[in-house]
Amino acid sequence: MCMRKMAVLTIVAVLLTTVVASTASAAMVQIQLGGVTLSYDGSKIVDDGIADPDTLTNATFLVNDVLLGLDVTGVTLDLDIPGVSNIPMGGGQVPSAANGFLDLDLGGGEYLHLTLDSAVVNYMPVISTFQFVFAGSSSIIDEQALPYGLALSDPVSVSFSTQISQIANDGTYVTSFTSAGTGEIQGVPEPATLGILAFGSIAALWRKRRKVA
């Protein structure tokens, strides 16, 4: 082997070690959901589209806030957050029960199915608007087959932020609402995914080095 090839292999090996180490310490996968619609009947929060599961406008995949890809067709959501009661009409926080679920399907046999832990439902009356922000603090992955070579480890966090379109109350508590907004699923990738991300970073660095050369 010539010295030049040996030098190149050494550089790649150093890059691989460095990128894998930095990716392992900092990698965070985010799945951002657009076109989420929700409803509340006084006892639980569920998806509220025309069909069940509901069609979303998009699912955006990021790693450390860097765009990895965007799905805009075949994206559906089935959501159930049980045991939500006595939301104060004037605003405040209430817990949900555990064992809700989130099923995200992405078409083409790709999906993410989660069992949700207890969520915090935060009702925030804002000037001329109403907004709910609630999050499954953690969830267990039942099944997954994600695009872009991604695979998540337990636990993952789930959050939604929606603006109220209709709301009713009994003078003390919110009794029902419908809302629309966005959601986010966030978690740490499995080791196999870290390797894919690392090789992607190395390829980008290699292309940049060749252009400079």
Secondary structure, DSSP 8 states (H G I E B T S, - for coil): --HHHHHHHHHHHHHHHHHHHHHHHH--EEEEEEEEEEEE-SS-EEE-SSSSSEE-SEEEEEETTEEEEEE-SS-EEEEEE------BTT-EEEE--S-EEEEEEEETTEEEEEEE--EEEEEEEETTEEEEEEEEEEEEEEEEE-STT--B-S-EEEEEEEEEEEEEE-SSBEEEEEEEEEEEEEE-B-HHHHHHHHHHHHHHHHHHHHHH-
